[in-house]
């Protein structure tokens, strides 16, 4: 395994041990210098049928907890699960005949199950958000209600929240909603973020221009690939070797402080994890 001299955390990676590369992707990450992972459950409809009740989410969370534990065995550091409900599920449910309100209620129930599994495991965050594409006002309202429910659940259980949202550089209102539910806006993370973001913490896609902008800004940020682990789309969105390679690039260009920010300081502030202490 390559040693870059620093913890290297990919903040948002999916692993599918049943249908795709699974642990082989983790081995690629580790060989390239990666040490820590946040393993986010795949959308529920990628791992089974559409959920019809609370029980329909359990397999997704159990699979994610198991593969995160197996990933830890391959890393110099370790992996943690992130459990929740992909906001795109609401469209899947509406297309299947649900009203927006009923779909939103089922998604909130799924988040409650995710919170229960998180407390019983070593998960560090819930996953929620709202669609990144045009939807009806009813779907948008139900999605925002589900997201705010995630904030309440996370605040009650000392968890962070990872969000999938529309492309934006301003989620100030969302951060205010989190604060109103008792969750620090710092502990709300927008995945697939640009180099800067107002309102909550950005998890920056590991493209050089975005990372350079984040490094120059000097504000808290994380790094991710959003590797989807889909056999029909190998390497999507970014491959598992990307974060270690980008960390090496940042170090070569004199951004040591930014690397420490993204891989030590911000993970501690957002998730309460110590990436140095968990290195083997």
Secondary structure, DSSP 8 states (H G I E B T S, - for coil): ----SS--EEEEE---TTTS-THHHHHHHHHTT--EEEEE---GGGSSS---SGGGGHHHHHHHHHHHHHHHTTSSS-EEEEEE--TTHHHHHHHTT--HHHHHHHHHHHHHHHHHHHHHTT--EEEEE--SS---HHHHHHHHHHHHHHHHHHHHHT-EEEEE--S-SB-HHHHHHHHHTT--GGGEEEEEE-S--BSSEEEEES-HHHHHHHHHHTS-EEEE--B---TTSTT-SS-TTHHHHHHHHHHHTT-HHHHHIIIIIHHHHHH---TTTT--
